[in-house]
Amino acid sequence: MTIIFAGLILALVALASLLLIAAASRHQKASATKFDVVGRLASVEKELCPEGTIIVRGEVWPARARDGGSVGRGRLNVRVVGASRHLLEVEPVVEANLSEGGLKN
């Protein structure tokens, strides 16, 4: 009888440990780096029509053209103007903005 009781206690301890490990692994940790891509220039990797992907600060991000239009691939041809969770909102960069010192990369 004590062997069954000891086995039951051991099983409950193992189950409690697994539940604690599962709960701890679901905890989202805060990022050590500041999320500062808004305002930066980016390159379109996969055409935005209106969604695609861009490269900003060396990372690939899903993005959407703010006006709902299309933006073709290009180097530093969009500016990040907003973010909603994992999706960045971008606007095409007009060449006049680049010559006005609007480079923030």
N, C-alpha and C positions, 0 to 999 in steps of 0.2 A: 504494500500500500504506500509506503514512503517513497518507493522508486517512482511510482505513478505521480505522486504529489510533486516530487523533485523535477520530474520531466515536464509537468504542467507549468511549474514556476519558471523553468528554463525557457520553455516555449513562449511564455508571456513576456519575459525579459527580452528575448530576441525580437518579438513582434514590436514591442515598445521602442527598442533601439532602431529598428527599420523605419518606424513612423517618424522618429526624431530626425533621422538622416534625410528622409524624403522631405520633411518640412523645411529643414535647413537648406537643402539644395534648391528649393523653389524661391528662396529669398533673393530678390534682385539687389545687387550691390550698386552703389553709386559709382559713376565713372570717375576716374582720377583726372581725366582731361576735360576741359571746358568745351562744350558744344558751341563752336563759334564759326559755323560755315555760312550763316546768313550774312549776305553782303559780299561774299567771295565770288570770284570768277571761277567758272568750271568749264570742262570740255564735254561735249555730248559724245558718249560712247555708242549708244544705240539710239537711233532717231526717236525724237519725242513726237508722238502723234496721237493724242497729246501726252501719253506716258512713254517712258523709255528709261535709259540709264545715263548717268553722268559720272565724271570723275572729278572729285573735288578734294584737294589736299592729299592726293594719292590714293583715295578710297573710292570704290564704286558704290553709288547710291541710286536707288530708284527715284525718278523725278517726274514731274508733270509740268508742262508748259502752262503758265498761269492763265493765258488768254484762251487756252483750249486749242491753239493752232499747232502747226508742225514746226519743228526745228531740226535741221539736218545735222549730221556729224560735223564736228569741227573743234579746233583748239581754242580754248578760252572764248567761246561764243555765247555763253549764257552767264547770268548772274543769279545767285541764289537769293530769293526774296522772302522766303518763308519756309516753314517746316511743319508737318503734321505727322507726329510719331516717326515713322521710318521713311515717309515720302517727302521729298524736297520740292518746293515750288520754285520755278525759275522763269526768268524773262530773257529774251534774246538781247544780246549786247549790241548796241548801235555803235558803229566805229567812231562817231563823234564823242561818245562817252569815254572811249579809250584814250583819245588824244587830250582830254581835259584833265588827265591825271586821275581818272577813276579806277586805276588799277589797285586792287586790293587782293592779292593772291597769296 
